[in-house]
Amino acid sequence: MASRRDWLAAVVVVLFLAMFASSATARFVVEKSSVSVISPEQIRGHHDAAIANFGVPDYGGTMTGVVIYPDKKSDGCKDFDNQFKSKSGRPVILLVDRGECYFALKAWNSQTAGAAALLVADNTNEPLLTMDTPEASEGTEYVDKITIPSALIDRTFGDTLKKAFAKGTEEIIVKLDWTESMPHPDERVEYEFWTNSNDECGPRCDEQVNFVKNFKGHAQHLERGGYTLFTPHYITWFCPEAFLLSKQCKAQCINNGRYCAPDPEQDFDAGYDGKDIVFENLRQLCVHRVANESGRPWIWWDYVTDYHIRCSMKDNKYTRNCAEDIVKSLGLSLDKISNCMGDPEADTENEVLKTEQAVQIGHGSRGDVTILPTLIINDVQYRGILERTAVLKAICAGFKESTEPHVCLNPDLETNQCLDSNGGCWNDDKLNVTACKDTFRGRVCECPLVNGIQYQGDGYNSCTAVGPGRCAVNNGGCWSETKDGQTFSACSDSSLSGCQCPAGFSGNGIKCEDVNECKEKLACTCPECSCKNTWGAYECKCSGNLLYIKGEDTCIAKNMSRFGWTLIILVLSCVVGVGIAGYIFYKYRLRSYMDSEIMAIMSQYMPLDNQQNENQPLRQDSVA
């Protein structure tokens, strides 16, 4: 058994080497995103950073945060002792050194310590490379839990950031910009998924199966609406001519060694062979071709999902009959698919698989496809976890802004950055209100509109309710207090902003204190008055049988004698009489006198008609 496995391993290695030899001229291209240093002023500038092949890159979005370089455990290989927070409340972008452990472990430790993103500074002067995930093994379960974006920066830029942080004079604010990391040449996104029909290859196969099942709904919606053009692909290898007649090549290849796949169990005498996988891969390619010709390219997603469920290797149902039952259930033509697949035993090229081997080689800005699964969007290899919302977000970033379909604008694509310390934005814990807003292009800090009430502020440190109705929300941020069943507030709906202490209180509106009117001699100052201060007001009493008149701040008798009332009535009658007499005098005597005086004055400047006739001779005017 050991010699058989060794021989199998040797053949697999040969297959891999043969594939690489055929594409020796291709190059692996690293996608890069821009890192902009905003402050300090002396190190401002733009720099490249290679996106990691794990976590969730914020395709189409940006993140502005504060760089922190830990003084201990700077390589990020062990759990940090504390949670990292910035002074300004902005997200923390942790900077760690390369080396000593997996890149993914550095990201996981940074994420658990509160970092919103990770920058790994290279320790040698070399071209940037893609930070990849470690092989699945015990102790690497954290890889699938990484949600923060990560990127590798060159040594020079890393040293610059470290020196600036060591000075400690001001925060280092950088902006990570992924808006151009995903090209958007037109209003349609083209993407391809390199996968495998094998479901017995461990975590990698499980990842592919789960992705297809979970992403199917989004993919079909995009395809039906004409928003995307999807193409599935499958990797194959070829057997070197020297091994064509070997048992191993015959078990792993079809068409006389031209198209091969490794044995799923690594045992030629048990289970399924590699050629079974190649044949099913070919069928799935033809399912897509035939479905596309019928105007229903999205049927591929249904077929593959159903095949994983109904025809699993684990259940020993990975057969041609099972596959054809699914084809018929989906309304596809068995004859057309059979013609597309051709004869696997023939010593000829297969048109479909030959095309697959050709497109597997990198071209333009896209590198060779060497691992499964691989997702390529708009000719750029997707970096990050193969998860439904993360991939959908990357595809949506492939549309020009404002042209993305509705599926890209639903809550399913929220980045959930606001779940972690409100994304560094302002928030009110009492009212559960925050300025953090998740979008598929990243979180933004904007003062919110809550129940028709608008908040205003910078979104980071403060937001204040303004406009009508603001007092209904946290009392408009103003002072308010209730005592003895009475409530006073410094907020007024008549004022669109600002706080002002009500009458009886003094302060700045944020804090108000009761005014002691009695102590300050602001009321109850008459000799007969006695003053008692109350919360927000005062009480004034008069001695004896006197009544306090608040408007006049004086005391008068409650009960008067008949003589007193008679005297008051007589006085009032006199006052009324004098008023009437004055009115008559004005109307008849004074008005007549004024009229005569006015006539006299006017006669001096404007002679009356009778005076003109009596005193001035007639004259005739001439007109020139």
RAWO-V515772 format. One record per pair of residues at least 6 apart in sequence whose C-alpha atoms are under 7 Angstrom apart, sorted by the first residue. I is the first residue (numbers start at 0). GAP is how many residues later the second one is. Records with the same first field share a line. If there is no record, write none. Layout:
I = GAP + GAP
//
This chain:
4 = 261 + 262
7 = 240 + 258
11 = 250
14 = 222 + 223 + 224
15 = 221
17 = 222
18 = 218
22 = 338
25 = 335 + 336 + 342
26 = 335 + 340 + 341
27 = 339 + 340
28 = 336 + 337 + 338
29 = 20 + 99 + 100
30 = 19 + 20
31 = 16 + 17 + 18 + 19 + 149
32 = 15 + 16 + 17 + 18 + 144 + 145 + 148
33 = 12 + 13 + 14 + 15 + 142 + 143
34 = 11 + 12 + 13 + 14 + 139 + 140 + 141 + 142
35 = 9 + 10 + 11 + 138 + 139 + 140
36 = 6 + 7 + 8 + 9 + 136 + 137 + 138
37 = 6 + 135 + 136
38 = 133 + 134
39 = 130 + 132
47 = 105
48 = 102 + 103 + 104
49 = 78 + 79 + 80 + 101 + 102 + 103
50 = 79 + 99 + 100 + 101 + 332
51 = 78 + 79 + 80 + 98 + 99 + 331 + 332
52 = 77 + 78 + 79 + 80 + 330 + 331
53 = 78 + 79 + 329 + 330 + 331
54 = 91 + 92 + 93 + 94 + 95 + 329 + 330
55 = 91 + 92 + 93 + 328 + 329 + 334
56 = 92 + 326 + 327
57 = 91 + 120 + 383 + 384
58 = 119 + 120 + 122 + 123 + 334 + 335 + 338 + 382
59 = 118 + 119 + 120 + 122 + 337 + 381
60 = 116 + 117 + 118 + 380 + 381
61 = 113 + 114 + 115 + 116 + 117 + 379 + 380
62 = 112 + 113 + 114 + 379
63 = 109 + 110 + 111 + 112
64 = 25 + 26 + 27 + 28 + 108 + 109 + 110
65 = 20 + 24 + 25 + 26 + 27 + 105 + 106 + 107 + 108
66 = 25 + 26 + 27 + 28 + 105 + 106 + 107
67 = 24 + 25 + 26 + 27
68 = 25 + 26 + 27 + 93 + 96
73 = 22 + 23
74 = 21 + 22 + 23 + 24
75 = 20 + 30 + 33 + 34
76 = 23 + 24 + 28 + 29
77 = 31
78 = 30
79 = 29 + 33
81 = 31
82 = 30 + 31
83 = 8 + 29 + 30 + 31
84 = 7
85 = 6
88 = 335 + 336
89 = 334
90 = 25 + 332 + 333
91 = 23 + 24 + 25
92 = 22 + 23 + 24 + 25
93 = 16 + 21 + 23 + 24 + 25
94 = 23 + 24 + 25 + 26
95 = 23 + 24 + 25
96 = 23 + 24 + 25
97 = 22 + 23 + 24 + 25
101 = 32
102 = 28
103 = 29 + 39
106 = 11 + 43
107 = 34 + 38
109 = 8
110 = 37
115 = 32
116 = 31 + 32 + 33
117 = 31 + 32 + 33
118 = 31 + 32 + 33 + 34
119 = 31 + 32 + 33
120 = 31 + 32 + 33 + 34 + 37
121 = 30 + 31 + 32 + 33
122 = 32
123 = 31
124 = 29 + 30
127 = 24 + 26
143 = 241
164 = 7
181 = 198 + 215 + 216
182 = 195 + 215
183 = 214 + 215 + 216
186 = 212 + 213 + 216
187 = 39 + 40 + 211
188 = 38 + 39 + 40 + 189 + 206 + 209 + 210
189 = 38 + 39 + 40 + 187 + 188
190 = 38 + 39 + 40 + 185 + 186 + 187
191 = 38 + 39 + 40 + 41 + 183 + 184 + 185
192 = 38 + 39 + 40 + 181 + 182 + 183
193 = 38 + 39 + 40 + 178 + 179 + 180 + 181
194 = 13 + 38 + 39 + 177 + 178
195 = 38 + 85
196 = 80 + 83 + 84
197 = 7 + 79
198 = 6 + 7 + 113 + 114
199 = 64 + 113
200 = 63
207 = 165
210 = 175 + 176 + 177
211 = 89 + 93
212 = 92
213 = 174
214 = 173
215 = 85
219 = 78
221 = 6
222 = 6 + 75
231 = 53
232 = 123
233 = 47 + 122
235 = 23 + 24 + 25 + 121
236 = 22 + 23 + 24
237 = 19 + 20 + 21 + 22
238 = 10 + 18 + 19 + 21
242 = 6
243 = 12 + 13
248 = 8
250 = 22 + 23 + 24
251 = 8 + 9 + 10 + 11 + 21 + 22 + 23
252 = 6 + 7 + 8 + 21 + 22
253 = 6 + 21 + 90 + 91
254 = 89 + 90 + 91 + 92 + 93
255 = 91
259 = 14 + 15 + 18
260 = 13 + 14 + 16 + 17
261 = 12
262 = 10 + 11
263 = 8 + 9 + 10
264 = 6
281 = 59
282 = 58
285 = 51 + 54 + 55
286 = 13 + 50
287 = 9 + 12
289 = 46 + 47
290 = 6 + 8
302 = 23
306 = 16
310 = 6 + 7 + 8 + 11
311 = 6
326 = 7
359 = 8 + 9
360 = 7 + 8
361 = 6 + 7
364 = 15
365 = 13 + 14 + 15
374 = 6 + 7
375 = 6
376 = 18
377 = 20
388 = 23 + 24
392 = 20 + 47
395 = 8 + 12
412 = 26 + 27
413 = 24 + 25 + 26
414 = 23 + 24 + 25 + 27 + 28
415 = 22
416 = 6 + 21 + 26
417 = 18 + 19 + 20
421 = 12 + 14
422 = 13
423 = 36
424 = 10 + 11 + 20 + 34 + 35 + 36
425 = 8 + 9 + 33 + 34 + 35 + 36 + 37
426 = 6 + 7 + 8
427 = 6
434 = 10 + 11 + 12 + 13 + 24
435 = 7 + 8 + 9 + 10
436 = 6 + 7 + 8
437 = 6
444 = 14 + 15
445 = 13
446 = 8 + 9 + 10 + 12 + 16
447 = 6 + 7
448 = 6
452 = 12 + 14 + 16 + 17
453 = 11 + 12 + 13
454 = 8 + 9 + 10 + 11
455 = 7 + 8 + 9 + 10
456 = 6 + 7
463 = 13
464 = 11
465 = 30 + 31
466 = 29 + 30
467 = 25 + 28
468 = 24
469 = 6 + 23
470 = 20 + 21 + 22
474 = 16
475 = 15
477 = 12 + 13 + 21 + 31 + 32
478 = 10 + 11 + 30 + 31 + 32 + 33
479 = 8 + 9 + 10
480 = 6 + 7 + 8
481 = 6
488 = 13
489 = 9 + 10 + 11 + 12 + 19
490 = 8 + 9
498 = 10 + 11
499 = 8 + 9
500 = 6 + 7 + 8 + 11
503 = 10 + 11 + 32 + 33
504 = 7 + 8 + 9 + 10 + 31
505 = 6 + 7 + 8 + 9
506 = 6
513 = 21 + 22
514 = 21
515 = 17
516 = 6 + 16 + 21
517 = 13 + 14 + 15
522 = 30
523 = 6 + 7 + 16 + 29
524 = 28
525 = 27 + 28
527 = 14 + 15 + 27
528 = 11 + 12 + 13 + 14
529 = 10 + 11 + 12
530 = 8 + 9 + 10
531 = 6 + 7 + 8
532 = 6
540 = 7
541 = 6 + 13
544 = 12 + 13
545 = 9 + 10 + 11 + 12
546 = 8 + 9 + 10 + 11
547 = 6 + 7 + 8
548 = 6
//
